[in-house]
């Protein structure tokens, strides 16, 4: 209340003035009013600054509680069918890579290895017996071709000799014909002289005998020429036969050699097949001894001694606890400023601890798209839903109690955007 208003009130009440106490009260009231305004202004200023700082702070990171620890979970299965003979581990037991886990009964497998080994030895023996036949066949073919060529040459030589003999026989026949004609003329002339008694009977008989001998030689020459013609025909037939034989041997030699080589290749293939079967049997025998694929913790053990298991049947799982990461499912609207290398704070619910990490990689697709039944937006009943994408976060190594983390633990991830 102002001083002028107080004086007016006093004057209206017939009071001529105020004392010192009233003036003190008036001054005190004015001071309190100013102080209240200053306090209110300061509070408003603090709220505005706090709101600005809060807004700036919340825009500097993205957070989600839809996150969990992930790791490699190795399913240990039997690669062959068999009976479990020994189990070496229990659930939650720490094992090292290569440490025995389960043994299967190996008696049947060893018998199979022995059978495969015997079949392999038999195949090798067959191959060793067949391999020399290739060289033998090749040599035999070369010898056969050489012999056929020799026989052909002999046949050609025989034909040449027969034709030469025929030419000789023909020449002798011509000579015999001339001689016989001459002697016959002499005999006829002496016959006429003998009939005229101009020559002796003895001379007549001599020329007649000579003519008869010439005719006999002529007949012999004719027979020799006919025989020579037959020999020539025989030699020509032999030459044709040897020519065909040489062509046949030459043509069949590569085929017979190819058959031997194919037989040898077949035997070699049998050896390879038997060797592969032996390797498979030995491999199956090695599968009977099952070891830990990685260092980790055993879980979900279902293997029991004496159980019959099938190929591919899961026996237990080994969780690799030495290599863990965080899978954080952020909304798609939270990924605008997020990229690999951003620092991350990870709060683990089970331990109440906070760990440091970095964004290792960004997702390729949304979680809905990678589900068993992804949404189909082209059906006409589309409803827009904000999607979540799994971001992989690597934990910084060397932090305390990292060995206490287990896959599946719920966490809260806070990614710094600045």
Number of C-alpha atoms within 10 A of each C-alpha: 9 10 12 9 10 16 15 14 12 14 13 10 9 9 11 10 11 12 7 7 8 12 12 10 10 14 13 10 12 12 10 11 10 10 11 11 11 12 11 11 12 12 12 12 12 12 12 12 12 12 12 12 12 12 11 11 10 12 12 13 18 19 20 15 16 16 23 21 20 21 18 16 17 16 18 21 17 24 16 16 17 20 18 20 16 17 18 12 18 17 14 14 11 16 22 13 12 12 15 17 21 23 20 26 17 19 9 10 20 15 13 19 20 14 15 21 19 14 19 21 15 15 21 19 13 16 20 14 12 19 17 12 17 19 14 13 19 18 13 15 19 15 12 17 20 15 14 21 19 14 19 21 15 16 22 19 14 19 21 15 15 22 19 14 19 21 15 16 22 19 14 19 21 15 16 21 19 14 19 22 16 15 21 21 15 17 22 16 15 23 21 14 16 17 13 9 11 11 14 13 14 10 15 21 15 13 20 21 15 19 22 16 16 22 19 14 19 22 16 16 22 19 14 19 21 15 16 21 19 14 19 21 15 16 22 19 14 19 21 15 15 21 19 14 18 21 15 13 20 18 12 13 19 14 11 16 20 15 14 21 19 13 17 21 15 14 21 19 14 19 21 15 15 21 19 14 19 21 15 15 21 18 13 19 21 13 18 22 16 20 18 21 19 19 17 23 21 24 19 14 17 13 23 15 14 14 13 13 20 14 11 12 16 17 20 21 21 26 23 21 22 16 15 20 22 28 23 28 22 21 17 13 11 15 15 8 14 18 16 13 14 17 23 23 19 26 18 19 14 12 12 9 12 14 18 17 22 21 22 17 14 15 12 10 12 18 14 13 13 11 9 7 8 11 12 10 10 7 7 7 8 10 7 7 6 8 15 20 21 21 23 20 29 20 23 14 11 7 10 9 10 16 11 9 18 20 17 13 15 20 25 18 28 19 24 20 16 10
